[in-house]
Amino acid sequence: MESNSLNLGIQLAPRHPEGLMLDNPVMTASGTFGYGIEYSELIDIQKLGAIICKGTTLMPRKGNPQPRLVETVGGLLNSVGLENIGVDAVIRDKAPIWANWRVPVIVNIAGETIDEYVSIAAKLEDTPGVSGIELNISCPNISAGGIEFGVTPRLAAEVTSAVKAVTSFPLIVKLSPNVTDIKEIALAVERAGADAISLINTVKGMVIDISKGESRLESITGGLSGPAIKPVALYLVYEVAKVIHIPVIGCGGICCAADALGFIMAGASAVQVGTANLTNPHAALDVLEGIKYFMRDRGIQKLTDLISVAQA
Ligand SMILES: Cc1cc2nc3c(=O)[nH]c(=O)nc-3n(C[C@H](O)[C@H](O)[C@H](O)COP(=O)(O)O)c2cc1C
């Protein structure tokens, strides 16, 4: 509760026995805020609602070859390919630092098989400093011939229930926008035991260098993020929030408080700031301050009063 009587608190995991209570709805998105530690020297990270760490895999990964970042109009195309230090190093080197923080840290995990997801979640179990798991299901499932977990309701549900069975942490499942009907996938994931759903991950895209007649990314295609994807993300949040009964976390192109408030009015209980962190380390805190300003200006005391007001 804010001292000046604004209540920005939000329960992100109402179905979970312990819940996941955030002081405010502004989180940082996976892959754009490192482990939080890098940013702790630049901003007061303790003021954030939560931090989602870099995508974490079972073994360390070098990621994809360069070039793997291209700027586009209003956006960023990346093919970083989940470069990370691996779950053991996260538990050994990062979690003990997080354990001294007030701000909750949620570990984003990624795997190429269900067993990999399960092993990462099992390793994280009971780790002090970890407050939740976010499942990145935009990863190719090797056992299913490279099809992404997030693109069919069945695979999305399988990986969700398998992880749910081995973790006592609140479980957020992060959806891919690169699907035909995101509502079906959200419903499947909700039924499989997700405590909350975040959306969206990046939108598939590519950029051609016409002087060379080839893609500007070494891995040919990448994931688009930033303001260019905001209307897509907003629409998908709106659609998903209509049909599910667990909290939705909106993400995609959020740069300022007005963006975040749009997501909240469309049905999001919380938001994640991603690409904006790369150009403005203060972006997430600016979003938070702007939300407070808006609420005070309008005489709105509880953040929850704003959720879904734009739902038809
Ligand atoms: C450089 C970069 C790395 C990312 N890495 C991850 C990741 O490891 N796991 C994940 O779930 N999402 C990852 N994302 C996706 C973001 O968390 C977010 O869903 C997406 O960028 C849309 O939000 P934005 O437009 O605010 O950036 C990454 C995005 C970028 C730009």
The ligand as a MOL file (V3000), in Angstrom:
LIG
                    3D

  0  0  0     0  0            999 V3000
M  V30 BEGIN CTAB
M  V30 COUNTS 31 33 0 0 0
M  V30 BEGIN ATOM
M  V30 1 C 16.8750 -9.3200 -26.7230 0
M  V30 2 C 15.6370 -10.0410 -26.2400 0
M  V30 3 C 15.7630 -11.2490 -25.5620 0
M  V30 4 C 14.6170 -11.9290 -25.1090 0
M  V30 5 N 14.7650 -13.0990 -24.4130 0
M  V30 6 C 13.6560 -13.7440 -23.9350 0
M  V30 7 C 13.7970 -14.9270 -23.1670 0
M  V30 8 O 14.9070 -15.3880 -22.8730 0
M  V30 9 N 12.6540 -15.5580 -22.7390 0
M  V30 10 C 11.3980 -15.0510 -23.0200 0
M  V30 11 O 10.3980 -15.6490 -22.6110 0
M  V30 12 N 11.2510 -13.9060 -23.7290 0
M  V30 13 C 12.3510 -13.2490 -24.1880 0
M  V30 14 N 12.1990 -12.0880 -24.9090 0
M  V30 15 C 10.8460 -11.5620 -25.1650 0
M  V30 16 C 10.4660 -10.4550 -24.1750 0
M  V30 17 O 10.4830 -10.9230 -22.8450 0
M  V30 18 C 9.0690 -9.8970 -24.5080 0
M  V30 19 O 8.1180 -10.9260 -24.4070 0
M  V30 20 C 9.0030 -9.3210 -25.9220 0
M  V30 21 O 10.2010 -8.6720 -26.2510 0
M  V30 22 C 7.8370 -8.3530 -26.1090 0
M  V30 23 O 7.9150 -7.2740 -25.2110 0
M  V30 24 P 8.6140 -5.8460 -25.5930 0
M  V30 25 O 8.0540 -5.4330 -26.9040 0
M  V30 26 O 8.2690 -4.9490 -24.4660 0
M  V30 27 O 10.0740 -6.1220 -25.6810 0
M  V30 28 C 13.3370 -11.3880 -25.3660 0
M  V30 29 C 13.2180 -10.1620 -26.0520 0
M  V30 30 C 14.3450 -9.4890 -26.4830 0
M  V30 31 C 14.1830 -8.1800 -27.2010 0
M  V30 END ATOM
M  V30 BEGIN BOND
M  V30 1 1 1 2
M  V30 2 1 2 3
M  V30 3 2 2 30
M  V30 4 2 3 4
M  V30 5 1 4 5
M  V30 6 1 4 28
M  V30 7 2 5 6
M  V30 8 1 6 7
M  V30 9 1 6 13
M  V30 10 2 7 8
M  V30 11 1 7 9
M  V30 12 1 9 10
M  V30 13 2 10 11
M  V30 14 1 10 12
M  V30 15 2 12 13
M  V30 16 1 13 14
M  V30 17 1 14 15
M  V30 18 1 14 28
M  V30 19 1 15 16
M  V30 20 1 16 17
M  V30 21 1 16 18
M  V30 22 1 18 19
M  V30 23 1 18 20
M  V30 24 1 20 21
M  V30 25 1 20 22
M  V30 26 1 22 23
M  V30 27 1 23 24
M  V30 28 2 24 25
M  V30 29 1 24 26
M  V30 30 1 24 27
M  V30 31 2 28 29
M  V30 32 1 29 30
M  V30 33 1 30 31
M  V30 END BOND
M  V30 END CTAB
M  END
